[in-house]
């Protein structure tokens, strides 16, 4: 009897050990989400190499408006435009024959998204040449490649489409045009979260990958809204001087920009199995909607969103080596973000950077452009400088604003990126250096 009980107990123990092991396997931590490629089309560079090279200098893309002709007495004469001939450039179309066939019906913002996405997949090694068709194609199953590219309103065709349902759909077409151009037919969406659309799209992409609904996601945003109608509708926040001064006591508003930025994301395990080079990890993120005012930025919600992203990265504020701030140059919004940074980081003098004095405010892709910049900052251990910051806002003396010429970093592992939008949209993301 004793022998039987001991054997039964042994079998019982082995059974439960196996069951426990299966449970651990079933509830194992999901593979981390990593960046394997990036693409950008901006006022200071039509690819990431140009973009980053110009961020390392005092280059700014803000200049007199070219996409329309404002009257001499019009109060807003400056914009930050991609220096191209309204999208009719062969460099935009060379590998995308479907775009050439329908060029007249494709908005500028979709062309910008196609170009940035193309660079992202090329840099990730996800495209291969098709000699017969003289073009490129994805080198992985098309139904496992998804697209999440956001936008605030769209571009010039959207604006001119007063009563046309067909053209009004332009604001949602960027993901479709990207998928058509690259031959992807997996999950696709167009997150709309005003000027936080880019980071929101990246969060949606990360969640899609975690659910194994795709193996690769292209994530980012695109916008092109430089027109007289767009300027007029935003006149309350536009700078009359044409000089964007984030964090400065003399800041008088934003300058509208345009562009697109896209990152190629995947799971770490898939990257390792496929031989893809991992450039960085999306360590943590947070997004929320809040407040009771469609345009006001609430410092407490900014602080909570940053703190949530840091906690999800399983680190503390002291681990953050730099903050790429939203800071478009609006006095009230910049002040709220600075208060939030002080609340989260206290006396820690974390370096703070705004790209708005160089890029203007590109709206939806603003956060995605900061993400691409942060990726390069981690890889090169260098932070771009803040331009036009001559007299920091009162009360910000304890903060560390990066000087005009940038600064070298020393073994910084984590960078925090902020992005906010009208309608109460808040998002923050922590990017972790690889290696």
N, C-alpha and C positions, 0 to 999 in steps of 0.2 A: 504494500500500500504506500509505504514511504517512497519507494523507488518510482511508483507511478506518479505520485504528486510532484516529485522533483522533475521528472521528465516533462510533465504537463506545464509546470512553472517555466521550464526552460523554453518550451515551444511557445508559451504565452508571451514570454519576454522577447523572443526572436520576432514573433508576429508584430508586436507593438513597436519594436525597433524599426522594422521595415516600414510600417505604416507611418511612423514619425519621419523617417527619411523621405518618404513620398510627399508628406505634407510640406517638409522644408523645400523640396524641389518645386512643389506647386506654388509655394508662396515666396520663392526666391526673389530678391530685389531685381527689378527690371534692368535690362542693360541701359547704360547711360546714353543720352542723345549727344551726338558729336557733329561738329562742323567739318565737312570734307571739301567744300568748295565755296567760292564767293564771287559775285559779280556786281559791278556798280556802273551806272552812267550818271554823271553829276556835272554841275557847273564848273568843277575844277579837274575833271578827268573822266574820259569815256571808258576807262577800265580801272581795275583796282591798282595796277602799277602806277598809272598817272595820278590817280586819286590820292594814294598814299604819299607819293613823291611830293605832291603839292601841299599836302597837309604838314609835311615836315618843314616847309618854308612858310613865309608870310603871305602866301597866295590866297586871294579871294576871288570868287566868281561873280561878285556883285558888280553890275555895270548898268549903263543906261538901257532901257527897255528896247528890245529888237523885235519881239514877236508881234507887237502892234505899235502903232504910232500915236502916242499920247499928244494931245494938244499942248502947246507951249505953256499954257497957264494951268495945266493939269497938275494937281499937288503931288502926284506920285510918279516919279520918272525913272525909278530903278527896279531891277529884278535880278534874279540869279538864274540864268538860263543855260541849258546844255548847248554848247556852241556848235549847233548843227543846223542845216537848212531844212527845218520843219519836218524832219523824219525822212526826206527823200534822199537819203545817202546810201550808196551801195554797201557800205560797211554794215549797215543795219540789216541788209537783206540777203547778203551773199549765201548764207547757209540755210535760208528759210524761203524756198521757192513759193510756198503757199502764200506768204505775205506779199510777194511781188504781184501775184495774180489779183489780190483784193486790196491793194494799197489804198485806193481812194476811199474805202469804207472802214479802214482801220485807224483808230485814233492814235495821236502821238504818244499818249501814255502807254498804250499797248505795245507800240514799237520799242519804247524805252524798256519795258518789262521783258520783251523778247530778247533784246540785246544783253541785258544784265543776266538773265537766266541762262542764255547761251554761254556766257563766260563762266558762270557758276558750275555748269556741268562739264565744260571743257577743262576747267582747272581741277575738277575732282577726278578727271579721267573716266567720265561716264559716257562719253561719246566716242564713236569710232567712224572713220571715213567709209563712205559707200561709193567706190569708184564708178560703178555703173550709173548711179543717179547723180554723181558729182555733188554729193552733199554729205551730211553726217546723220548718224542714227544712234539711238541709245544702245549700249552694250549690255543691257539687262532687260528682263521682261517689262514691256511697256505698262502692263496693268499693275505693276508694283511701284510705279513712279507716280507720286501725287504732286499737286500744285496748290499752294495756299498763298495767294498774292492779293493784298488788300489795296484799297484806294479810298480817298475821301469822296470825290465827285467824278473824277475822270479827266477829260481833256477838252480840247477845242470843239471836237465834233459833238460831244455831249452837250456842251453849252449852246451850240447853234441848233440843237434838235428840239426846238420849241414844242412841236406837237408830234414828233415822230417817235413812236414806241421803239422802232427798230434802232434808231441812233441813240435813244436814251439808254439802251442796253449797253452802250459802250463802257459805262462806268464799271460794269461787272464782267467785261469781256477779257480783261488782261489774262486771267488764269487760262481761259479757253485758248486764246491766241498763243500763249506759251506752250500749252499742251499740244496744240496742232503743230506748231513749229518744230517741236522736239520729238513728236511721235509718242507722247505719254498719254495713257488712257486710264490712269488710276484715280484715286480720290482727288477731288478738286473743290475749292471754295474761294470766295472773295470776301474776307472779313472786312467790315466797315466799322472802324472805331475812331473816325476823324483822324487827328494827327498821331494817334497811337496805333493806327492800323498795321504798321509794319511789325512791331513787337507782338501785337495780338496775333497776327498771322503766324509768326514764328512759334508762339505758344500752341496754337492750334495744330501746327505741323508736328511739334514735339509730342503732343498728346496722341495724334494719329499714329506716329511711329511706335509709341509705347503700347498702343492697342494692337500692334502688328497688322494694321490695315494698309500699310505701305512699307516698303523697304528703303525708299529714298523719297524725301520731300523737298521740293523747292519752295522756299518761304521768304516773303518780303513784301514790298509794296511799291506802287508807282503812282505818280501824279504829274499832270501838266496843266496848270490852271492860270497861266499868265495871259490875261486878257483884260480889257477895260472893264467888262462886266464883273469879273472876279475881283479886280482891284476895288471897284466901287462897293461891292458887297462886304468887303473887309476893311473899309476905310477907317473904321474906329481903331484898328490895331496896327495899321501900316505906318511905317516911318516916313516922315516928310523930308528927312535929311538924306535918306538913302544909306545911312551908316548904321549898321546893327551893332549895338553895344550891350551884349549880355553882361549882367551883374553890375553894370556901371550906373552911377547915380543920374547920368544924363541920358539914359536909354529912352528912346521915344517910339519904339515899336519894331515890327518885323518888316522884312523885305521878302516878297513872295519868291520862292524858288521852284524848281522842278527836278525830276530825275527818277531813277529806280535803283533799288538795291535788293539783291537776292542772295540767300545762302543755300547751299545744298546740305541737307541734314540726313543722318541715318543713325541706326543704333550701333553702338561700339562693336557688338558681336558680329553684326553684318559687315562692318568695315573691315574687321580682322579677317573674316572668312573670305571677303572679296578682294583683299589686298589694297584697300583704299587708305590713303594717308590721312590720319586724323590730325586736324589743325588746332582744335580746341573743343572743350566740352561745355554744353549748356548745363551749368551746375545747378541753377535754381531760377525760378521765375514766379511772378505773381501778377495777377490782373484783377481789377475790380471796377465796379461802377459805383459812384456815390456822390454825396452832396445834394443840395437842393437848388443848384444854380447851373444852367447849361454851359456857362462860359467861365465861371470862377474856378480857380485852382485852390483846393483846400490843403493847407500845410499838413494837417493831421492825417489826411488820407494819403498824401505823398509819402509821409514818414512810415505809415503802416505798410504801404505797398513795398517800399524798399526793405523794411525789416522782414516782411514775409519772404521776399525773394532770397535774402541772406540766410534766413533760417532754413528754407528749403534746400539751400546749398550745403547745409550742415556745417556752417562756419559762423564766425562772429564779425561784427563791424571792423574789428581790428585787423582782420584778414584781407579786407578790401584795399587794394593798392591804388585805385583811382576811380573817379566817378565821371562818366560821360553824361553830363546833365542835359535835360530837355532845353531849358533856357533859350527861348526864341528871341528874347530881347524886349519882351513886354514888362514894364515896371512891376505890375502887380503879380503876374505869374512868376517872374524870376525871384521876387522877394519871398513868395510862398515856398518855392523849391529850396531856396537857401535856408529858410527857417527849418524845413524838414531835414535837410542835410545836417544842420547843427544839432537837431534833436536826436538823430540817429547816431551820429559820430562823436558828439560831444567835443572835447578838446583835441581829439585826434585830427591832425592836420592832413586829411586825405586830399590829394591833388584833385582839382576840379577843372573840367574842360567843357567848353561849349563850342560846337562847330558852326553855329548860326552866323557868326561874323564872316564866314567863308562861303557857306552854302545858302545863305538866306534861310527861309523856312520852306522846305520842299513838301510840307504837309504829311501825307500818308507815309512816304518812305523815310521820313526824318529819323525814326528809331532804327530802321534797318541800315541806314548809312552810318549811324553811330555804332551799330553792331559790327559792321565791316571794319570801321576805323579801330574799334577796340580789339578786334581779331589781329589786325596788323600791329597794334600797340603791344600786345602780349608777345607776338612773335619777334618783334624788333627791340622790345624793352625801351620804347620811346613814346612820349606823349606829345601830341601837337599843342601849340600854344593858343592862348586866347588873344584875339586881335581886338583892338578898339577898347580895351579895358584900361582906362586911365585913372578913374576915380571910383573905386569899389563902393558899393552901396553902404550907407551908414549901418553899423551893427554887424558887418561881415568881416571885421578886422581879424578875427580868430581863424578865418577860413584860408585855405591855401589855393589860390588861383594860379594856374600855370602861366608863366610869362609868355610874351609874344613869340619867343624863339623855341618854345617847347622845353622839354626836360628829359634827361635820361632816367630810366628806371633801374632798379636793382632787385632782380629776382622777384618781381611782382607776379603773383600767381592768379589773382582774381581781380576783375574789373566789373563795376556795376554800371548798367546802362538804364537810363530813365526815359520814359516817353509818356506824354499825356495828351488828351484831346478833348475838344468841346463835346458836351454831352455827358461829362462826368467820367471819362475813360482814363484809367490809371494803369500803368504797367511798368514793371522793372524786371531786369534780367541780370543774372550773374554769369559771366563768361570765365571759364577756367583755362589757363595755359596748359598746353600739352607737354608732357615730359618733365 
